[in-house]
Each structure stands twice: as structure tokens, then as C-alpha cells.
Amino acid sequence: MLNNGLRTILIDEVDRSLDPKKEGVGELIAVLNSGYKRGATRPVLVPGKGGDWEVAEMSTFSPVAMAGNAPALPDDTKSRCIRVLLMPDLHGVVESSDWEEIEEEAQALGRRLGEAADNVRDFVKAVRPELPEGCIGRIKERWNPLKRVAASASPEWEAIADKLIIRDIAEVEMDREDGMTNLPPAVILLQDIAKVWEQDVTFMASTRVVEELVEYNPQMWGPMSSYGKVLTVQRFGRMLVQAFKIHSKRQGDSKRGYFRHQFDVAFRRMNITPPVSTDVTDGTGEPTAREAA
């Protein structure tokens, strides 16, 4: 459909129609996850000559509105959405939504919006309005287009957009604190390492780090975790290598472990603020450090 022309997609009852457990839904979610950016495509197999199949890059870009009763969408899909909370009309006091009564007015409004968009199209493409502090990453991707549209309307609309962005940033943080956002296990691991690493310690044996992690966050790394087992030194090491390319090292004749400075780059890239690294080198390239054994 989208390959034949840009259109707005409306998906109702997404708590059922986009249930990730249903067969084929994964492909639909992949289209939604990519299609929020102009120029986005997905590879599709199409019939070719002689009964063969050919690969075609089909457009997935489209405005999308989804409605559902607390849908269990994947985190990466929710992070691309701006949530509008609608409460049930328990007392029948909302205005009529009978299309036979409001269709003419709605169509007139649609024409006005289209004309307004045509008048500011070039401006919206070029303008780069200032965004509130903390509007970065996926939040910026969500709100930057709307802030540009608001800038084309008036300073008052820009102020309204800023208020909504600030509220969204706060809600994202509250969701994270309340455990509503499922971070990747490797990210949680890195955050927990920063929490258990004492400020004056520059080297920790792998066994010590694992023991500290299990004690600090038993729900994630203890026997009751979703993995079903206590975190082992071997799994801990594999996670660090796979996610951050951090390998264990040996300090002299001590057990294998990690120097604090090895995590600096990962901490910085993940916006984690751990204790300050105080490692110093001993002339061999390896830091001299007190081991937390």
C-alpha cells in the first residue's frame, strides 16, 4: 500500500491486532518501526520473470495512528510513539462523534490543514528550532518534526510543544524508575557495575564483581532471575565482551578481573556516571591498582 503512495495508516484495537505473540505480527511491527522516518524502506520478495523472485525495496514511511486498550507493544515500537491517553466516557458527556453529523466539518478542517501544510512545507524542511534540554535520541526523533511544525505556526505553539516535550521526558524517566521500560540485560549489567564499584577501587576480580552484582540486584542476577540461574563468571564475561568488547585481564599473579578504566568508554556512551576512575600506569601499560579481592 505505502509503495503505491503516501497515506495515513490507522490501526484500531492494536492490543489484539498487533499482539507480538500472533504469527506474522513481527513483520507488521518491523514496518512500523522503520516507517517513522522519511525514506525508510523494507526489502520485499516480489514475483519476477520466469517464476523467479526478485528483491524490491518498498517504502514504509507513513504517518501512523494506533488505538488500543493498553496494548503490549514492544519497547522499540513504543519508544517511537507519542502516547495520547484517552479516558472512557463513563457518564456520556463527551461531544457526539457520529460521522453523519460531523463529516462535513471534519473534511473542511482537513482541507484547511492541507492548505496550511502546503504553505509552510519548505519552511518546515529548513527550520531547526531549539529543543528543551534532555530532548535527545529517540525522544528527539519523536518530537523534532512536531516542533518544526509548531515553529511554522507561532511562538505560542512553540511554547505548547516545549511543554509537551518536557512532560514526555519526565514521563519516560518515571516509566524507567517504575520498571515500565525493559532495558537490555547488558545495559542493566553496566548500570549495576557502576553502582557496586567502589570509588577507591581500580581493579576487581571477576568473582568479586559477580558476587557484588548478585547481592545488589538478586532479581536480575540471582537464582530467581528470568535466566533461571545465578549469574556465573563465564556468562558475565561473555555479556561484557558481546555488548561492549570488554575483556577480563590479570593483575600480576591475581585472579582475572577488570580494571576500572576499561569501562570508561562504555559508561560515557551509555550516559552512566560511575565513581571517577583513578587508575595510573606502572610503566608497563597496565594500571597499578588495589585489588578488591
Secondary structure by P-SEA (a helix, b strand, c coil): ccccbbbbbbbccccccccccccaaaaaaaaaaaccccbbbbbbbbbccccbbbbbbcccbbbbbbbcccccccaaaaaacbbbbbbcccccccccccccccaaaaaaaaaaaaaaaaaaaaaaaccccccccccccccccccaaaaaaaaaccaaaaaaaaaaaaaaaaaaaaaaaaccccccaaaaaaaaaaaacccccccccaaaaaaaaaaaccccccccccccccccaaaaaaaaaacccbbbbbccccccccccccaaaaaaaaccccccccccccccccccccccc
